[in-house]
Amino acid sequence: MKKHILIIFFTFHLLLIFFQAVWTTVDGYWIYHFNKAPDVPGLNLFKQNPRTELYYILSGTNTGYGFYGIKTSTEKFLRLTFFDDTGKIIGSDRYFGLSTRSGMARLGSYASYLANYIADTEKLQEDETRSPENKGFIEFRKDYVRKALKWLGKKEAEAFPGCESYKIELLTVIPEDIRDRKDRKPELYVIEEGLYPIR
């Protein structure tokens, strides 16, 4: 009996993966050529959506790399800009003095973590069941991001000669619109930023 249940489960799971692959291909083709998403009521139940997302994550179908996921990843990074006492830019740094690939990769991972943290906070803010505790929790999360950015840049800014204030930005690269079909320089979007004095 147990063997039959496992066979049924794995068959269902593999069919679901096959469905996701086919649906993703058809969906991408349809959106590209007809400028609208295909809408098939019976099949919409099985495609990844907020109701089925937990299963896709726990089963490993949604790896988070954008294969079948809702949230496609884009590069996120931090940029630090140094100012003198007149407000003039005297330098900038994207890698916070890190020189190893490992250190740079970890910094990029932290930038991605912060961006996801901000997105999750915005989701909580949109929640219709806003209670006083929820509002306090949201403010706590926002304050965490502000303080993390402030302290992340402070040490580097203090070590930079002539620096009186610094600006730290959490940036993301805006993905190109494939329907536009024009070669353009990638655009940057500021997710969060802060300007802080050293003292």
C-alpha positions as CSV (number, residue, x, y, z in Angstrom):
1,M,0.0,0.0,0.0
2,K,2.8,2.4,1.0
3,K,4.6,1.7,-2.3
4,H,1.5,2.5,-4.3
5,I,1.0,5.8,-2.5
6,L,4.6,6.8,-3.2
7,I,4.3,5.8,-6.9
8,I,1.1,7.9,-7.2
9,F,2.8,10.9,-5.4
10,F,6.0,10.8,-7.5
11,T,4.0,10.3,-10.7
12,F,1.8,13.3,-9.8
13,H,5.0,15.3,-8.9
14,L,6.7,14.5,-12.2
15,L,3.6,15.3,-14.1
16,L,3.4,18.7,-12.3
17,I,7.1,19.4,-13.2
18,F,6.3,18.5,-16.9
19,F,3.2,20.7,-16.8
20,Q,5.2,23.6,-15.4
21,A,7.8,23.3,-18.1
22,V,5.2,23.2,-20.9
23,W,3.1,26.0,-19.3
24,T,6.1,28.2,-18.9
25,T,7.1,27.7,-22.5
26,V,3.5,28.4,-23.8
27,D,3.1,31.3,-21.5
28,G,6.3,32.9,-22.6
29,Y,5.5,32.4,-26.3
30,W,2.0,33.7,-25.8
31,I,3.1,36.8,-23.9
32,Y,5.8,37.6,-26.4
33,H,3.7,37.2,-29.6
34,F,0.2,38.2,-28.4
35,N,1.0,40.6,-25.6
36,K,-1.3,38.8,-23.1
37,A,-1.1,35.8,-20.9
38,P,-3.0,32.6,-21.8
39,D,-5.9,32.1,-19.4
40,V,-7.2,28.5,-19.2
41,P,-9.4,28.2,-16.0
42,G,-8.8,24.5,-15.4
43,L,-5.0,24.7,-15.9
44,N,-4.6,27.9,-13.9
45,L,-5.1,25.9,-10.7
46,F,-1.9,23.9,-11.3
47,K,0.4,26.8,-12.4
48,Q,2.5,28.4,-9.7
49,N,0.5,31.0,-7.8
50,P,0.3,32.2,-4.2
51,R,-1.9,29.2,-3.2
52,T,0.4,26.6,-4.6
53,E,3.7,28.4,-4.0
54,L,4.4,26.6,-0.7
55,Y,4.2,23.2,-2.3
56,Y,6.5,24.3,-5.1
57,I,9.1,25.6,-2.6
58,L,9.0,22.6,-0.2
59,S,9.1,20.1,-3.1
60,G,12.1,21.8,-4.7
61,T,10.3,22.6,-7.9
62,N,10.7,26.3,-7.3
63,T,14.5,26.5,-6.8
64,G,14.5,30.3,-6.5
65,Y,16.6,30.6,-9.6
66,G,13.7,31.6,-11.9
67,F,13.3,28.3,-13.7
68,Y,9.6,27.9,-12.7
69,G,9.5,30.6,-10.0
70,I,7.2,33.6,-9.7
71,K,10.1,35.9,-8.6
72,T,12.8,36.1,-11.2
73,S,16.1,37.1,-9.8
74,T,18.0,40.2,-10.9
75,E,21.3,41.4,-9.7
76,K,21.3,43.5,-6.5
77,F,24.3,45.4,-5.2
78,L,25.3,48.1,-2.8
79,R,27.1,51.3,-3.7
80,L,28.8,53.6,-1.3
81,T,29.5,57.3,-2.2
82,F,31.7,59.5,-0.2
83,F,31.2,63.3,0.2
84,D,33.5,66.0,1.6
85,D,32.3,68.9,3.9
86,T,31.0,70.9,0.9
87,G,28.8,68.0,-0.4
88,K,31.1,67.2,-3.3
89,I,31.6,63.6,-4.3
90,I,35.1,62.5,-3.5
91,G,34.8,58.8,-4.3
92,S,32.7,55.8,-4.5
93,D,33.0,52.1,-3.8
94,R,30.9,49.1,-4.7
95,Y,32.9,46.4,-3.0
96,F,33.5,48.0,0.4
97,G,37.2,47.4,0.2
98,L,36.8,43.7,-0.4
99,S,39.2,42.1,-2.8
100,T,38.4,38.4,-2.8
101,R,35.8,36.8,-5.0
102,S,34.3,35.1,-2.0
103,G,33.9,38.4,-0.1
104,M,32.4,40.1,-3.1
105,A,29.9,37.2,-3.6
106,R,28.9,37.3,0.0
107,L,28.3,41.1,-0.2
108,G,26.2,40.5,-3.3
109,S,24.2,37.8,-1.4
110,Y,23.7,40.2,1.5
111,A,22.4,42.9,-0.9
112,S,20.0,40.3,-2.4
113,Y,18.9,39.3,1.1
114,L,18.2,43.0,2.0
115,A,16.2,43.5,-1.2
116,N,14.1,40.4,-0.5
117,Y,13.6,41.5,3.1
118,I,12.3,44.9,1.9
119,A,10.0,43.2,-0.6
120,D,8.6,40.9,2.2
121,T,8.1,44.0,4.4
122,E,6.1,45.7,1.6
123,K,4.0,42.5,1.3
124,L,3.3,42.7,5.0
125,Q,2.4,46.3,4.7
126,E,-0.2,45.5,2.0
127,D,-1.8,42.9,4.3
128,E,-5.4,43.8,4.9
129,T,-5.4,42.6,8.5
130,R,-3.4,45.5,10.0
131,S,-3.2,45.3,13.7
132,P,-1.2,47.5,16.0
133,E,1.3,44.7,16.6
134,N,1.7,44.3,12.8
135,K,2.4,48.0,12.3
136,G,5.1,47.8,15.0
137,F,6.6,44.8,13.4
138,I,6.7,46.5,10.0
139,E,8.4,49.6,11.5
140,F,10.9,47.3,13.2
141,R,11.7,45.7,9.8
142,K,12.1,49.1,8.1
143,D,14.3,50.4,10.9
144,Y,16.5,47.2,10.6
145,V,17.2,48.0,7.0
146,R,18.0,51.6,7.7
147,K,20.4,50.7,10.5
148,A,22.0,47.9,8.5
149,L,22.7,50.2,5.6
150,K,24.0,53.0,8.0
151,W,26.4,50.7,9.8
152,L,27.5,48.8,6.7
153,G,28.9,52.0,5.2
154,K,30.1,53.8,8.3
155,K,33.4,51.9,8.8
156,E,34.4,52.4,5.1
157,A,33.5,56.1,5.2
158,E,35.5,56.7,8.4
159,A,38.6,55.2,6.7
160,F,38.2,57.3,3.5
161,P,40.4,60.5,3.7
162,G,38.4,63.7,3.7
163,C,35.0,62.1,4.0
164,E,32.4,63.9,6.1
165,S,29.3,62.1,5.0
166,Y,28.3,59.1,2.9
167,K,25.4,57.8,0.9
168,I,24.7,54.1,0.7
169,E,22.4,52.7,-1.9
170,L,20.8,49.3,-2.5
171,L,20.4,49.0,-6.2
172,T,19.0,46.5,-8.7
173,V,19.4,46.2,-12.4
174,I,16.1,46.7,-14.2
175,P,15.6,43.7,-16.6
176,E,15.2,44.6,-20.3
177,D,11.7,44.3,-21.8
178,I,12.1,41.5,-24.4
179,R,9.2,42.9,-26.4
180,D,11.0,46.2,-26.8
181,R,13.7,44.6,-29.0
182,K,16.2,47.5,-28.6
183,D,19.7,47.4,-27.4
184,R,19.9,49.6,-24.4
185,K,22.3,50.2,-21.5
186,P,20.9,48.5,-18.4
187,E,19.0,50.8,-16.1
188,L,19.5,50.9,-12.3
189,Y,16.7,51.2,-9.7
190,V,17.3,52.4,-6.2
191,I,15.5,50.1,-3.8
192,E,16.7,51.8,-0.6
193,E,19.2,54.6,0.1
194,G,20.4,56.7,3.0
195,L,22.6,59.7,3.4
196,Y,24.5,59.8,6.8
197,P,27.1,62.1,8.4
198,I,30.2,60.4,9.8
199,R,29.8,62.0,13.2
